[in-house]
Amino acid sequence: MFADDGAGNTIWIAGSGRVLTIDHNSNGQVRELAPSFRALLEESVQEA
């Protein structure tokens, strides 16, 4: 685990490199946030 989303949902990087989260409001469904940490950063960080 490297973070949570502020609502208690864990965010982690799987052994495959995928960034995943567990949505506790959806019966613990695991969702992919991004195929890699780099992709997550590229989607999330905007250059000024």
Contacts in CASP RR format, 6 or more apart in sequence:
PFRMAT RR
TARGET T0000
AUTHOR 0000-0000-0000
METHOD contacts of the structure
MODEL  1
MFADDGAGNTIWIAGSGRVLTIDHNSNGQVRELAPSFRALLEESVQEA
1 10 0 8 1.000
1 11 0 8 1.000
1 12 0 8 1.000
2 11 0 8 1.000
2 12 0 8 1.000
2 13 0 8 1.000
3 11 0 8 1.000
4 10 0 8 1.000
4 11 0 8 1.000
5 11 0 8 1.000
5 21 0 8 1.000
7 24 0 8 1.000
7 25 0 8 1.000
8 24 0 8 1.000
9 21 0 8 1.000
9 22 0 8 1.000
9 23 0 8 1.000
9 24 0 8 1.000
10 21 0 8 1.000
10 22 0 8 1.000
11 19 0 8 1.000
11 20 0 8 1.000
11 21 0 8 1.000
11 33 0 8 1.000
12 19 0 8 1.000
12 20 0 8 1.000
12 21 0 8 1.000
13 19 0 8 1.000
13 20 0 8 1.000
13 37 0 8 1.000
14 20 0 8 1.000
17 35 0 8 1.000
17 36 0 8 1.000
17 37 0 8 1.000
18 32 0 8 1.000
18 34 0 8 1.000
18 35 0 8 1.000
18 36 0 8 1.000
19 32 0 8 1.000
19 33 0 8 1.000
19 34 0 8 1.000
19 35 0 8 1.000
19 36 0 8 1.000
19 37 0 8 1.000
19 39 0 8 1.000
19 40 0 8 1.000
20 30 0 8 1.000
20 31 0 8 1.000
20 32 0 8 1.000
20 33 0 8 1.000
21 30 0 8 1.000
21 31 0 8 1.000
21 33 0 8 1.000
22 28 0 8 1.000
22 29 0 8 1.000
22 30 0 8 1.000
22 31 0 8 1.000
23 29 0 8 1.000
23 30 0 8 1.000
23 31 0 8 1.000
33 40 0 8 1.000
34 40 0 8 1.000
34 43 0 8 1.000
END
